[in-house]
Amino acid sequence: MLKYLTAGESHGPQITAIVQGIPAGLPLGKEFIDRELARRQGGYGRGGRMKIERDQVVINAGVRAGEALGSPIALIIANRDWVNWQRVMFSGPEADISSPLVRPRPGHADLAGGLKYNHHDLRNVLERASARETAARVAVGAVCKQLLSAFNIQALSWVVEIGSVKTQRRQLPTEELFRQAESSPVRCPDPEASKQMMALIDKANETGDTLGGVFEVIVVNPPVGLGSFEQWDSKLDGRLAQGLMSIQAIKGVEVGVGFRGSRMFGSQVHDAIAYSEGKRRFYRLGNHAGGIEGGITNGENIVLRAAMKPIPTLRRPLSSVDITTKEEVEASYERSDICAVPAAAVIGEAVVAYEIARSMCEKFGGDSLEEMRRNYAAYLKQISEY
Ligand SMILES: Cc1cc2nc3c(=O)[nH]c(=O)nc-3n(C[C@H](O)[C@H](O)[C@H](O)COP(=O)(O)O)c2cc1C
């Protein structure tokens, strides 16, 4: 079964991921992973750190001659900033721990993490709680996207809100919206809203403030029957929500119409079932359900939305308490993003790609891509005869 683990501190030497369960024979390219990593680094409103890093993956296990071997895949992303932090972050006892971080930042894991792990230097908390870890998740997601693309499935995203600025919904094909989002500095497929979002980010920057927002992830062409109603932890909507919610600063997840649906009548929300001969067969007259009913895909595109809170590190810090002296102080400030919703959307694609790939492996899994393709084709045949 597909699973992964990540390790690495934000200013340590590297971020590492180990992915288990990718079928042998899957073509895997470093170039695609690097492009995905670059997408995560972009977006108007990012801070100084992203100017230092030029993320590149090193694949140093589980792949040979451009194909997965079926053994664990090790992905490594070096932290360029490590050179500036070696003395502080060194793993040996000679590390420089003379300037502990003692002014916890509201909105971060700093204080609760310090209390929980009994750390008196909050750097020991923030180094791992930092969203730098998501570089590993994007690399894993890129591997999963390569698996999904063998079955013509894609995970795409765009930004729909930043602060108070909302996108006007336009009836355009998903691929066209994605293309427009990719050419927008805020990854928003609405040129007018993009400009307003950038102006708002400039305003937040001027006042030492930060912004959050909302992004959407769409899974295009999922087969019917991924996930299950059989058990709480096999429900695909639950798994996708956990994946998205686990991204740093994500505070809300919606499937389909989500919260909006709770304010509507049932007759307005549920998607009537229709049938036509040919390739499509059973389909829905709408997609308010966002492609999932009862924890299983219903064959429509999966539509997910996630809300990101404003970045918690503020240049004009909130008040905090020094954990040593217990005196009121300003929270510490570390070079920081003003808005990272465009990057979070790319991370959203990655975590969603992983969950879809995981459920694909559960349903059609084999040791090799060939075996998985055979299982998939046999299932599609079964569906076509239903
Ligand atoms: C792509 C991305 C970039 C982020 N950049 C920053 C940042 O520069 N400064 C910051 O304080 N928080 C940043 N965050 C948010 C924090 O990592 C997050 O709020 C913090 O770890 C606390 O976790 P929680 O918000 O999930 O409770 C970023 C989050 C993401 C997804």
The ligand as a Gaussian input file, in Angstrom:
#p B3LYP/6-31G(d) Opt

LIG

0 1
 C        3.354000      27.484000       1.841000
 C        3.281000      28.004000       3.229000
 C        4.153000      28.996000       3.619000
 C        4.108000      29.509000       4.900000
 N        4.969000      30.512000       5.229000
 C        4.937000      31.016000       6.472000
 C        5.815000      32.064000       6.848000
 O        6.633000      32.537000       6.048000
 N        5.742000      32.543000       8.104000
 C        4.842000      32.070000       9.010000
 O        4.798000      32.549000      10.128000
 N        3.993000      31.080000       8.696000
 C        4.009000      30.535000       7.449000
 N        3.144000      29.537000       7.114000
 C        2.134000      29.093000       8.103000
 C        2.694000      28.316000       9.261000
 O        3.560000      27.295000       8.845000
 C        1.569000      27.741000      10.142000
 O        0.599000      28.704000      10.357000
 C        2.145000      27.274000      11.456000
 O        3.010000      26.183000      11.227000
 C        1.084000      26.902000      12.498000
 O        0.301000      25.827000      12.080000
 P       -1.261000      25.958000      11.907000
 O       -1.504000      27.292000      11.280000
 O       -1.639000      24.833000      10.980000
 O       -1.906000      25.868000      13.236000
 C        3.174000      28.989000       5.832000
 C        2.306000      27.974000       5.454000
 C        2.348000      27.480000       4.159000
 C        1.401000      26.388000       3.755000

